[in-house]
């Protein structure tokens, strides 16, 4: 590889260099670069990573809206020959049209030529693949987590802002009717100040993030391991880290990047707060002793509030376990007047200040009126499968590509949820109280920058 991650990201961050993040050595002359689209021109889309998520949840709604909005998929980039072939066959069966196969993203941008891409690759690759795409002149739909390190996070934010491209991050709760109504209710002031948030994501699935059949089938010669690693330190070929990357750091943070990022994004959205003030967390591999490095159980406490007023704010308690599904997915917001429950999609006076308790202190009761939110349910086992929120989220991106307005989950939303994910990862890895240096945009474990 011959290049450090720090130098690699510096290269990626220089917009004028026009370099491919994957090669870091050759000028990128994309066939799509500089294309000027009219309002009626067809948008040519490339798939970056033909994953199960892309196949089951992203492509179906895209194909549903493509005729109306004049989009088409013209190419698939995947490092693994099997995935490329499966993608071509899948799209041929769905559309009757042949698409081009690209062995890597350089080929997709240089030979195929695309106006936009859908990125559904390994967690650690999202930010850098987004950098590649916007430098090639493409609009982007990129899956979450947006980034797993602050170096990648900053590089992607800079590149996207300099490019002016439309980037939608896959935080699909922002396209849910119930979440939108909850956000409006909280911001209206009717809920009162948030005093506590409790979130959980619990499953009991030994095979979660495991792909034993594929691990047994893949061969190093059928993919490009060095390209896959991008700016992560080189290590010998490991099919598990290629296909079960969610279990292994530094390819994924596991629970924080997969699940917490969805839920913590609602905190940022509902409050306009950019990131936690501090995070403390611990966890471990308590049940699934299968060689993984990322925890199967974790709890984090995140402190939120105005950065200049430590006496104002609230805690978020986030917990997740992968060995008992009791409780499922829960998101509870509390105020002094009651509870907002995004599992049951209802606001109630539960737990609010009653007259009896208030009178003792010469205060008035504070009880919210019952309020029903639109009904949309997040299933515990939802990893793939097109749902209404994802469908609406994909359409929102397609519409914003057309009208050039800001999408619901823009690059700033992705940057902010990534900070919370990285802070939580740092707390899990170091056991220290973690803060954020606003001036340097760095995650601090104690008094040192977290070296991820």
Helices and strands as residue ranges (DSSP letters): H 5-13, G 15-17, E 43-48, H 52-53, I 54-58, H 59-69, E 71-77, H 81-95, E 100-102, H 105-107, I 108-112, E 116-119, G 123-125, H 126-135, E 139-142, H 150-163, E 167-169, G 172-175, H 177-187, E 196-202, H 212-217, G 220-222, H 225-229, H 239-243, G 245-247, H 255-255, I 256-260, H 261-271, E 278-284, E 297-304, E 314-321, E 329-335, E 338-341, E 346-348, H 355-360, E 371-372, H 388-403, H 411-430, E 434-437, E 442-445, E 448-449
